[in-house]
């Protein structure tokens, strides 16, 4: 059974509004890896310990996680477009303030505000793309994960180049790019009607009562712990300059993009959702274990870190599709619930890694990261039946999308796409 979007419609033939949101997603996801190459420089120039510098990730991602709980509440009252615009404005303002700050505490605080804008934007953008994209649900997810992969790939490169000039450069770079994304979103994305019943502020937490969503969320929490341990702490034992770190994490990000776009559909088509995730998480845990054992070997460390991009890219796409399919709630609510749980893991991991290294040694954070990924694999196996049901539902939805595309005249398809845009997340 082929669940790949490539088997049907082209996921990259989309309305302009979808491309505007996807472009903004690229810039937003650049913010994740943009600071990676300057972490050692920040530690040195601002006289901060690695764990203090890691708070740049923690404040950003933990605030993103908690704010995810209110994104549906906000967007259902002011509309998806206004929520996107507010989120982008907050990112522009707080990235500029972070660049202008002169202390690690100030940067950490402004990254928290940045995280609030990021939450409003990320949860709403995924829902808008899924609701407005032509070519079916799976194609929309591939487009979203493509934006994530491209952003993650470009972020470290730009961060390395700007960071080599000044550590403030990456922050101001985000300000400029997000301003462009803000203008594109304001001009190209059409206002959407609000839903008849606004989303309750408690809806994302209530959604976690559903076993499938909770299982996937906890799996993602564990997986993201390993992911952000590598992303956030690996730059320190590498002992490289900003340029070199930028190149390493750009190579990593390129693999994330390639395997999110091409590797995940190929793997899922041959193994199915469950077995593809089992294999991917196992190999990812082994790779992080190699990092833990050979942290003292710069060559092995660099190669192993770059290779994690393979597993991160594939896992992001397959897991997002599984979550949005298995969740028995509205997709904006599912996105917020899932984002809340997984970003908690991503936010706490870098800070914990810094503290563990300070009190033990540099190997321990990666041993913990590998063990946490395996814990996520164990949690995932408890939802095997639900994954099977999600796969069957996804295959049916993809078949229906392909059939509609093949039998519907072009003009009618355009009208349906417009209707989808007007009737999306609200």
C-alpha positions in Angstrom: 0.0 0.0 0.0 1.5 3.3 -1.0 0.7 6.2 1.2 3.2 8.5 -0.3 1.9 11.8 -1.7 4.0 11.2 -4.7 1.8 8.5 -5.8 -1.1 10.9 -6.3 -1.3 14.6 -6.6 1.7 17.0 -6.4 2.0 18.4 -2.8 3.9 21.4 -4.2 1.0 22.7 -6.4 -0.7 24.9 -3.9 -2.6 28.2 -3.7 -0.5 31.4 -3.1 -1.9 31.7 0.5 -0.5 28.3 1.4 2.9 29.2 -0.1 2.9 32.5 2.0 2.3 30.5 5.2 4.9 27.9 4.2 7.5 30.6 3.6 6.8 32.1 7.0 7.2 28.5 8.4 10.6 28.3 6.8 11.7 31.5 8.6 10.1 30.4 11.8 11.9 27.0 11.8 15.2 28.8 11.0 14.9 30.3 14.5 15.4 26.8 16.0 18.9 26.2 14.6 19.9 29.8 14.0 21.4 30.2 17.5 23.3 26.8 17.4 26.5 28.1 15.9 26.8 31.0 18.4 26.1 29.0 21.6 29.9 28.7 22.5 30.4 32.3 21.6 27.6 33.5 23.8 29.0 31.4 26.6 32.4 33.0 26.2 31.5 36.6 25.5 28.7 36.9 28.0 30.6 34.9 30.6 27.8 32.3 31.0 28.0 28.6 31.7 26.7 26.1 29.0 23.6 25.4 31.1 22.8 29.1 31.3 23.2 29.4 27.5 21.0 26.4 27.0 18.2 28.4 28.6 17.9 30.1 25.2 16.3 26.8 24.1 14.5 26.1 27.3 12.7 29.5 27.6 11.9 29.5 23.9 10.5 25.9 23.8 8.8 25.7 27.2 6.9 28.9 26.6 6.1 27.6 23.1 4.8 24.4 24.7 2.6 26.1 27.3 1.3 28.8 24.9 0.2 26.0 22.5 -2.6 25.4 24.9 -4.2 28.8 24.2 -3.6 29.0 20.4 -7.0 27.4 19.5 -8.7 29.6 22.1 -7.2 32.7 20.4 -7.5 31.7 16.8 -11.2 30.6 17.1 -12.0 34.1 18.4 -9.9 36.4 16.2 -9.5 34.2 13.2 -6.5 32.2 11.8 -5.0 35.1 9.8 -5.0 37.5 12.7 -3.5 34.8 14.9 -0.7 34.3 12.3 -0.1 38.0 12.1 0.0 38.5 15.9 2.4 35.6 16.2 4.7 37.0 13.5 4.7 40.4 15.1 5.7 39.0 18.4 8.6 37.1 16.8 9.8 40.2 15.0 9.7 42.4 18.2 11.3 39.9 20.5 14.0 38.7 18.1 15.0 42.3 17.7 15.0 42.9 21.5 17.2 39.7 21.9 19.7 41.1 19.4 19.8 44.4 21.2 20.2 42.8 24.7 23.5 42.9 26.5 23.1 40.0 29.0 22.3 36.3 28.9 19.3 36.9 31.2 17.9 39.5 28.8 18.3 37.2 25.8 16.7 34.3 27.6 13.7 36.5 28.6 13.2 37.8 25.1 13.5 34.3 23.7 10.5 33.5 25.9 8.5 36.2 24.3 9.7 34.9 20.9 8.4 31.5 22.0 5.0 32.9 22.6 4.8 34.3 19.1 6.2 31.0 17.8 3.4 29.0 19.4 0.7 31.2 18.0 2.2 30.9 14.6 3.3 27.2 14.5 0.0 25.7 15.7 -2.1 27.9 13.5 0.1 27.6 10.4 -0.1 23.8 10.5 -3.8 23.9 10.7 -4.1 26.5 7.9 -1.8 24.5 5.6 -3.7 21.2 6.3 -7.1 23.0 5.9 -6.2 25.0 2.8 -3.7 22.9 0.8 -4.8 21.2 -2.4 -3.8 17.6 -3.1 -4.9 15.9 0.1 -3.9 15.7 3.8 -0.7 13.7 3.3 0.5 16.2 0.7 -0.2 19.1 3.1 1.9 17.4 5.8 4.8 16.9 3.4 4.7 20.5 2.5 4.7 21.6 6.1 7.6 19.2 7.0 9.4 20.5 3.9 9.2 24.0 5.3 10.5 22.7 8.6 13.4 20.9 6.9 14.4 23.8 4.7 14.2 26.2 7.7 16.3 23.9 9.9 18.8 23.5 7.1 19.2 27.2 6.3 19.1 28.3 10.0 22.5 27.1 11.1 24.2 28.3 7.9 22.8 31.8 8.2 23.5 31.7 12.0 27.1 30.7 11.4 27.7 33.4 8.8 26.1 36.2 10.8 27.4 34.9 14.1 31.0 35.0 12.8 30.4 38.8 12.3 28.7 39.3 15.7 26.7 37.1 18.0 23.9 39.6 17.6 23.7 39.0 13.9 21.5 35.8 13.9 18.8 37.6 16.1 18.6 40.6 13.8 18.6 38.3 10.8 15.4 36.7 12.1 13.9 40.1 12.6 14.4 41.1 9.0 13.3 37.7 7.5 10.2 37.5 9.8 9.2 41.0 8.7 9.2 39.8 5.1 7.1 36.8 6.2 4.7 39.1 8.0 4.1 41.2 5.0 3.6 38.1 2.8 1.1 36.7 5.2 -0.8 39.9 5.6 -1.1 40.4 1.8 -1.7 36.8 0.5 -3.6 35.0 3.3 -7.3 35.7 3.2 -9.3 36.2 6.4 -11.2 33.1 7.4 -14.6 33.0 9.2 -14.6 32.1 12.8 -16.2 28.8 13.9 -19.7 28.8 15.2 -18.4 27.5 18.5 -15.1 29.0 19.8 -12.6 26.6 21.1 -12.5 26.1 24.8 -9.2 27.1 26.5 -9.3 23.6 28.1 -9.8 21.7 24.8 -6.1 20.8 24.2 -5.7 19.3 27.7 -9.0 17.5 27.4 -7.9 16.1 24.1 -5.1 14.3 25.9 -7.7 12.0 27.5 -7.7 10.2 24.1 -5.2 7.4 24.3 -3.9 7.7 20.8 -3.1 11.4 21.1 -1.5 11.0 24.5 0.6 8.0 23.3 1.9 9.9 20.3 2.5 13.0 22.4 4.6 11.1 25.1 6.5 9.3 22.4 7.3 12.7 20.8 8.3 14.1 24.2 10.9 11.4 24.6 12.0 11.6 21.0 12.4 15.4 21.3 14.4 15.0 24.4 17.0 13.2 22.4 16.6 15.5 19.4 17.3 18.7 21.4 20.0 17.2 23.5 21.9 16.7 20.2 20.8 20.1 18.7 21.4 22.1 21.9 24.4 20.6 23.6 26.5 18.9 20.8 28.1 22.3 19.7 30.0 22.5 23.0 32.1 19.3 22.8 32.8 19.9 19.1 35.0 22.9 19.9 34.5 24.5 16.6 34.1 28.1 15.5 30.8 29.7 14.4 31.5 29.1 10.7 32.4 25.5 11.2 29.4 24.8 13.5 27.1 26.4 10.9 28.4 24.1 8.2 28.0 21.0 10.4 24.4 21.8 11.3 23.6 22.8 7.8 24.6 19.4 6.6 22.5 18.0 9.4 19.6 20.2 8.3 19.9 19.2 4.7 19.4 15.5 5.7 16.4 16.5 7.8 14.8 18.2 4.8 15.6 15.3 2.4 14.3 12.6 4.6 11.3 14.6 5.6 10.3 15.1 2.0 11.5 11.9 0.3 12.7 9.4 2.9 9.6 9.4 5.1 7.0 8.7 2.3 9.3 6.0 0.9 9.8 4.4 4.3 6.2 4.5 5.3 5.0 3.1 1.9 7.2 0.0 2.4 6.9 -0.6 6.2 3.7 1.2 7.3 3.5 3.8 10.0 4.2 1.6 13.0 7.2 -0.4 11.7 8.7 2.7 10.1 8.6 4.5 13.5 9.9 1.5 15.3 12.9 1.3 13.0 13.5 5.0 12.9 13.5 5.4 16.7 15.7 2.4 17.2 18.3 3.7 14.7 18.1 7.2 16.2 18.7 5.8 19.7 21.8 3.9 18.4 23.2 7.0 16.7 22.8 9.1 19.9 24.5 6.2 21.8 27.4 6.4 19.4 27.6 10.2 20.2 27.7 9.4 23.9 30.5 6.8 23.6 32.6 8.8 21.1 32.0 12.4 22.4 35.8 12.8 22.7 36.4 12.0 19.0 35.6 15.2 17.0 35.3 13.3 13.7 33.0 10.6 15.0 31.0 13.2 16.9 30.5 15.4 13.8 29.5 12.5 11.5 27.1 11.0 14.1 25.5 14.4 14.7 25.0 15.0 11.0 23.5 11.5 10.6 20.8 12.2 13.2 19.2 14.4 10.5 18.2 11.2 8.7 16.1 10.0 11.6 14.8 13.4 12.7 13.5 14.2 9.2 11.8 10.9 8.7 10.3 10.8 12.2 8.9 14.4 12.0 6.9 13.7 8.9 5.6 10.2 9.8 4.8 11.2 13.4 2.9 14.4 12.4 0.8 12.4 9.9 0.1 9.8 12.5 -0.9 12.3 15.1 -3.2 14.3 12.9 -4.9 11.1 11.7 -5.2 9.2 15.0 -6.5 12.2 17.1 -10.3 12.0 17.4 -10.5 15.8 17.8 -10.3 18.8 15.5 -6.9 19.2 13.9 -6.1 22.6 15.4 -6.8 21.1 18.9 -4.8 18.0 18.0 -1.9 20.2 16.8 -2.0 22.3 20.0 -2.1 19.2 22.3 0.7 17.4 20.5 2.8 20.6 20.4 2.4 21.2 24.1 3.6 17.7 25.1 6.5 17.4 22.6 7.9 20.9 23.1 8.1 20.3 26.9 10.7 17.6 26.2 12.5 19.7 23.7 12.7 22.6 26.1 13.9 20.8 29.2 16.5 18.6 27.4 19.2 21.2 26.6 19.2 22.8 30.1 19.3 19.3 31.7 22.2 18.4 29.4 24.2 21.4 30.5 23.6 20.7 34.1 24.4 16.9 33.8 27.6 17.7 32.0 28.6 20.2 34.7 28.0 17.7 37.5 29.2 14.5 35.8 30.8 14.5 32.4 30.1 15.4 28.8 29.0 11.8 27.9 26.1 11.5 30.3 23.6 13.9 28.6 23.9 11.8 25.4 23.5 8.5 27.3 20.3 9.9 28.8 19.2 11.1 25.4 19.6 7.7 23.9 17.7 6.0 26.8 14.9 8.5 26.5 14.4 7.8 22.8 14.2 4.1 23.6 11.6 4.9 26.3 9.6 6.7 23.6 9.8 3.5 21.5 8.4 1.5 24.4 5.5 3.9 24.9 4.8 3.8 21.1 4.4 0.0 21.2 1.5 0.4 23.6 -0.5 2.1 20.8 0.3 -0.3 18.0 -3.4 -1.0 17.2 -4.2 2.7 17.1 -1.3 3.3 14.7 -2.8 0.6 12.4 -6.2 2.3 12.5 -4.5 5.6 11.7 -2.7 4.2 8.8 -5.9 2.7 7.3 -7.7 6.0 7.8 -4.9 7.9 6.1 -4.8 5.5 3.2 -8.5 5.9 2.7 -8.3 9.8 2.8 -5.4 9.7 0.3 -7.4 7.5 -2.1 -10.4 9.8 -1.8 -8.2 12.9 -2.5 -6.7 11.2 -5.6 -10.1 10.1 -6.9 -11.5 13.6 -6.5 -8.5 15.1 -8.3 -8.8 12.7 -11.2 -12.6 13.1 -11.7 -13.1 16.8 -10.9 -12.7 19.5 -13.6 -9.9 22.0 -13.0 -12.2 24.9 -12.5 -14.3 23.0 -9.9 -11.1 22.0 -8.1 -10.1 25.6 -7.9 -13.5 26.5 -6.4 -13.1 23.6 -3.9 -9.7 24.8 -2.9 -11.1 28.3 -2.3 -13.9 26.8 -0.2 -11.3 24.9 1.8 -9.4 28.1 2.4 -12.5 29.9 3.6 -13.6 27.0 5.8 -10.3 26.1 7.4 -9.4 26.5 11.0 -11.1 29.7 11.8 
